[in-house]
């Protein structure tokens, strides 16, 4: 409750773009939660007599190559894409946060080794590294989520390391060491909590990136597999009909764009709101 009474929340509330992003996210979460109740048709039910139909009063966004209602598939795909985003970010956090915190706190050779490994991982474009990981592990939604999560690990290691290094030599940390508090307790009870603001901001931005990367894997046939209504997979299924039935790729593409835009707008606003320099 303290956050809602803080200056940061008031700054966030005054940011119109951030509020627009928040509204988009609230709508998306509502759609994901109520997908089975608001979808007008079964997303897996095929009607071979109504294939590749354009938008109509019965099928608002048209049908795909198997006659399935596109709106229903996009609505159910919202739940899948949001799950992909949050699970992938959780994987990156679970690994990246402790590794980055330990690396930044102890420094020395340990930090040198960790940062060189991070440099190697970041030398590859994110989507390319995800493709390599999925190719090794095998195609599928679970492996795609793991791959996207692994891609985000170096970002969290760098972010947490920098934040820890900026606070580890402050007076209250030195006082805790002088009192004989263990390094583990200092790191996770005193240092990491001071780094939560940039971690929260990065996570909000990273969810959008994870959804985009997972959609890219789905489009390439390396992520969710048919008949799962994941947005990238729907795009992949419709790419052969771009000239004759462009709605199959247009609407899921718009869903991806709006979702990523919503997370980016909210993340940017959250970054500005949590910036301590704004208090000056």
C-alpha positions as a printed NumPy array, in Angstrom:
array([[  0.   ,   0.   ,   0.   ],
       [  2.943,   2.302,   0.599],
       [  3.745,   2.414,  -3.116],
       [  0.287,   3.754,  -3.968],
       [  0.874,   6.71 ,  -1.642],
       [  4.395,   7.406,  -2.857],
       [  5.742,  10.075,  -5.177],
       [  6.701,   7.324,  -7.637],
       [  3.081,   6.237,  -8.015],
       [  1.933,   9.832,  -8.492],
       [  4.554,  10.292, -11.224],
       [  3.46 ,   7.037, -12.856],
       [ -0.173,   8.098, -12.75 ],
       [  0.629,  11.415, -14.46 ],
       [  2.433,   9.623, -17.309],
       [ -0.245,   9.2  , -19.971],
       [  1.732,   6.756, -22.074],
       [  2.422,   4.561, -19.036],
       [ -1.282,   4.638, -18.143],
       [ -2.156,   3.701, -21.717],
       [  0.238,   0.762, -21.467],
       [ -1.284,  -0.244, -18.131],
       [ -4.784,  -0.181, -19.608],
       [ -3.611,  -2.434, -22.448],
       [ -2.102,  -4.872, -19.942],
       [ -5.239,  -4.912, -17.781],
       [ -7.338,  -5.698, -20.86 ],
       [ -4.945,  -8.462, -21.892],
       [ -4.943, -10.044, -18.417],
       [ -8.741,  -9.894, -18.344],
       [ -8.954, -11.578, -21.748],
       [ -6.495, -14.264, -20.64 ],
       [ -8.439, -15.002, -17.448],
       [-11.843, -15.071, -19.16 ],
       [-10.752, -16.673, -22.445],
       [-12.989, -19.778, -22.154],
       [-16.018, -17.582, -21.438],
       [-15.601, -14.742, -23.943],
       [-14.308, -16.69 , -26.953],
       [-17.29 , -17.017, -29.334],
       [-16.189, -20.417, -30.703],
       [-14.056, -23.407, -29.823],
       [-10.514, -22.454, -30.971],
       [ -9.858, -26.033, -32.108],
       [-13.137, -26.69 , -33.923],
       [-12.629, -26.91 , -37.675],
       [-15.272, -26.171, -40.286],
       [-13.974, -27.219, -43.701],
       [-16.913, -25.555, -45.435],
       [-15.871, -22.102, -44.174],
       [-12.124, -21.989, -44.683],
       [-10.251, -18.736, -45.32 ],
       [-13.34 , -16.572, -44.869],
       [-12.817, -12.888, -44.177],
       [-14.278, -11.02 , -41.194],
       [-18.046, -11.397, -40.91 ],
       [-20.84 , -11.066, -38.36 ],
       [-20.365, -14.712, -37.307],
       [-16.571, -14.758, -37.414],
       [-15.467, -11.235, -36.504],
       [-11.838, -11.752, -37.551],
       [-12.508, -14.431, -40.156],
       [-11.435, -18.06 , -40.262],
       [ -8.149, -19.819, -40.94 ],
       [ -7.228, -22.505, -43.463],
       [ -9.119, -25.138, -41.449],
       [-12.204, -23.023, -40.867],
       [-11.386, -22.295, -37.218],
       [-12.548, -18.986, -35.75 ],
       [ -9.541, -16.651, -35.717],
       [-10.837, -14.4  , -32.937],
       [-11.267, -17.366, -30.591],
       [ -7.775, -18.603, -31.363],
       [ -6.255, -15.17 , -30.724],
       [ -8.182, -14.84 , -27.443],
       [ -6.921, -18.224, -26.213],
       [ -3.468, -17.368, -27.527],
       [ -3.383, -14.389, -25.154],
       [ -3.194, -16.77 , -22.2  ],
       [ -0.405, -18.779, -23.841],
       [  1.667, -15.733, -24.789],
       [  1.391, -14.13 , -21.34 ],
       [  2.389, -17.421, -19.719],
       [  5.39 , -17.614, -22.031],
       [  6.437, -14.071, -21.137],
       [  6.185, -14.434, -17.368],
       [  7.656, -17.94 , -17.156],
       [ 10.604, -16.967, -19.365],
       [ 11.301, -13.873, -17.246],
       [ 11.04 , -15.983, -14.079],
       [ 13.678, -18.355, -15.455],
       [ 15.986, -15.431, -16.2  ],
       [ 15.432, -13.972, -12.727],
       [ 15.922, -17.218, -10.816],
       [ 19.341, -17.731, -12.409],
       [ 20.461, -14.195, -13.184],
       [ 19.645, -12.539,  -9.852],
       [ 21.751, -14.745,  -7.518],
       [ 24.615, -15.083, -10.025],
       [ 24.726, -11.341, -10.621],
       [ 24.474, -10.561,  -6.904],
       [ 27.296, -12.936,  -5.953],
       [ 29.455, -11.777,  -8.858],
       [ 29.037,  -8.117,  -7.979],
       [ 29.465,  -8.594,  -4.241],
       [ 32.654, -10.667,  -4.272],
       [ 34.288,  -9.329,  -7.45 ],
       [ 37.788, -10.614,  -8.249],
       [ 38.374, -13.712, -10.338],
       [ 34.837, -14.981,  -9.804],
       [ 33.418, -11.784, -11.252],
       [ 35.903, -11.928, -14.147],
       [ 34.874, -15.478, -15.098],
       [ 31.158, -14.727, -14.821],
       [ 31.404, -11.573, -16.921],
       [ 33.39 , -13.301, -19.665],
       [ 30.69 , -15.983, -19.862],
       [ 28.08 , -13.23 , -20.036],
       [ 30.049, -11.545, -22.823],
       [ 30.05 , -14.792, -24.797],
       [ 26.278, -15.193, -24.42 ],
       [ 25.585, -11.568, -25.316],
       [ 27.78 , -11.81 , -28.413],
       [ 24.923, -13.736, -30.05 ],
       [ 21.7  , -11.964, -31.06 ],
       [ 18.961, -13.012, -28.642],
       [ 16.726, -14.741, -31.176],
       [ 19.703, -16.58 , -32.707],
       [ 20.789, -17.919, -29.319],
       [ 17.207, -19.013, -28.614],
       [ 17.093, -20.852, -31.962],
       [ 20.336, -22.666, -31.135],
       [ 19.048, -23.725, -27.713],
       [ 15.728, -24.979, -29.096],
       [ 17.532, -26.823, -31.878],
       [ 19.596, -28.665, -29.272],
       [ 16.735, -29.335, -26.826],
       [ 14.033, -30.04 , -29.399],
       [ 11.033, -28.064, -30.625],
       [  8.056, -27.396, -28.376],
       [  6.488, -24.723, -26.197],
       [  8.272, -25.712, -22.978],
       [ 11.685, -25.744, -24.62 ],
       [ 10.91 , -22.397, -26.276],
       [ 10.134, -20.871, -22.875],
       [ 13.364, -22.283, -21.448],
       [ 15.348, -20.957, -24.411],
       [ 13.883, -17.455, -24.102],
       [ 14.518, -17.563, -20.343],
       [ 18.151, -18.532, -20.878],
       [ 18.565, -15.669, -23.361],
       [ 17.443, -13.19 , -20.685],
       [ 19.894, -14.477, -18.034],
       [ 22.916, -12.34 , -19.134],
       [ 20.799,  -9.18 , -19.01 ],
       [ 19.804,  -9.855, -15.403],
       [ 23.35 , -10.796, -14.393],
       [ 24.698,  -7.5  , -15.757],
       [ 21.883,  -5.46 , -14.238],
       [ 22.052,  -7.015, -10.771],
       [ 25.848,  -6.959, -10.718],
       [ 25.946,  -3.239, -11.464],
       [ 23.29 ,  -2.478,  -8.871],
       [ 25.037,  -4.552,  -6.19 ],
       [ 28.4  ,  -2.901,  -6.86 ],
       [ 26.81 ,   0.514,  -6.365],
       [ 25.537,  -0.302,  -2.852],
       [ 27.858,  -2.959,  -1.423],
       [ 30.305,  -0.413,   0.068],
       [ 27.735,   1.834,   1.708],
       [ 27.874,   2.508,   5.443],
       [ 25.042,   0.233,   6.515],
       [ 26.616,  -2.688,   4.625],
       [ 29.97 ,  -2.032,   6.306],
       [ 28.162,  -1.9  ,   9.653],
       [ 26.539,  -5.276,   8.975],
       [ 29.954,  -6.785,   8.166],
       [ 31.43 ,  -5.301,  11.358],
       [ 28.635,  -6.948,  13.374],
       [ 29.587, -10.327,  11.915],
       [ 26.547, -10.784,   9.67 ],
       [ 27.145, -13.548,   7.126],
       [ 27.755, -12.641,   3.481],
       [ 24.673, -14.601,   2.415],
       [ 22.45 , -12.607,   4.741],
       [ 24.027,  -9.313,   3.705],
       [ 23.562, -10.067,  -0.004],
       [ 19.963, -11.238,   0.093],
       [ 18.608,  -9.242,   3.052],
       [ 20.417,  -5.928,   2.711],
       [ 21.948,  -5.558,  -0.766],
       [ 19.48 ,  -7.156,  -3.196],
       [ 16.395,  -5.339,  -1.77 ],
       [ 18.088,  -2.045,  -2.663],
       [ 18.322,  -3.224,  -6.28 ],
       [ 14.658,  -4.141,  -6.737],
       [ 13.611,  -0.996,  -8.636],
       [ 15.786,  -1.619, -11.746],
       [ 14.972,  -5.338, -11.588],
       [ 11.221,  -4.618, -11.623],
       [ 11.588,  -2.2  , -14.523],
       [ 13.724,  -4.612, -16.537],
       [ 11.278,  -7.453, -15.889],
       [  8.338,  -5.408, -17.168],
       [ 10.253,  -4.649, -20.363],
       [ 11.611,  -8.189, -20.638],
       [  8.141,  -9.767, -20.675],
       [  7.365,  -7.98 , -23.941],
       [ 10.678,  -9.076, -25.442],
       [ 10.089, -12.668, -24.317],
       [  6.647, -12.723, -25.975],
       [  8.173, -11.356, -29.188],
       [ 11.025, -13.892, -29.211],
       [  8.664, -16.779, -28.442],
       [  6.383, -15.65 , -31.278],
       [  9.415, -15.623, -33.559],
       [ 10.253, -19.182, -32.546],
       [  6.634, -20.193, -33.103],
       [  6.68 , -18.59 , -36.545],
       [  9.783, -20.599, -37.438],
       [  8.116, -23.805, -36.244],
       [ 10.419, -24.151, -33.238],
       [  7.979, -23.087, -30.519],
       [  4.353, -23.999, -29.946],
       [  3.147, -26.696, -32.321],
       [ -0.2  , -27.037, -34.103],
       [ -3.009, -26.98 , -33.178],
       [ -2.008, -24.808, -30.184],
       [ -3.312, -21.245, -30.769],
       [ -0.081, -19.417, -29.99 ],
       [  0.246, -16.149, -31.896],
       [  3.552, -16.963, -33.588],
       [  2.262, -20.379, -34.646],
       [ -0.901, -18.787, -36.078],
       [  1.284, -16.418, -38.092],
       [  3.288, -19.355, -39.384],
       [  0.162, -21.253, -40.416],
       [ -1.184, -18.224, -42.297],
       [  1.953, -17.129, -44.145],
       [  1.044, -19.239, -47.169],
       [ -2.231, -17.324, -47.556],
       [ -0.979, -13.737, -47.258],
       [ -2.197, -12.858, -50.776],
       [ -5.592, -14.566, -50.567],
       [ -6.439, -14.315, -46.836],
       [ -4.141, -11.77 , -45.221],
       [ -6.354, -11.546, -42.111],
       [ -4.821, -14.8  , -40.816],
       [ -1.484, -13.047, -40.362],
       [ -2.666,  -9.459, -39.871],
       [ -4.686,  -9.934, -36.686],
       [ -2.265, -12.11 , -34.699],
       [  0.51 ,  -9.77 , -35.803],
       [ -1.455,  -6.83 , -34.413],
       [ -2.02 ,  -8.755, -31.163],
       [  1.73 ,  -9.262, -30.768],
       [  2.452,  -5.61 , -31.581],
       [ -0.143,  -4.242, -29.131],
       [  0.998,  -6.565, -26.335],
       [  4.688,  -5.725, -26.706],
       [  3.847,  -2.02 , -27.01 ],
       [  1.767,  -2.182, -23.821],
       [  4.61 ,  -3.742, -21.816],
       [  7.156,  -1.293, -23.26 ],
       [  5.044,   1.785, -22.521],
       [  4.358,   0.651, -18.975],
       [  7.979,  -0.367, -18.421],
       [  9.276,   2.997, -19.645],
       [  6.836,   4.828, -17.391],
       [  7.759,   2.646, -14.444],
       [ 11.449,   3.365, -15.045],
       [ 10.83 ,   7.102, -14.968],
       [  8.604,   6.844, -11.902],
       [ 11.154,   4.83 ,  -9.9  ],
       [ 14.104,   7.008, -10.895],
       [ 15.362,   8.649,  -7.656],
       [ 16.662,  11.611,  -9.659],
       [ 13.06 ,  12.613, -10.334],
       [ 12.684,  13.575,  -6.68 ],
       [ 15.124,  16.422,  -7.135]])
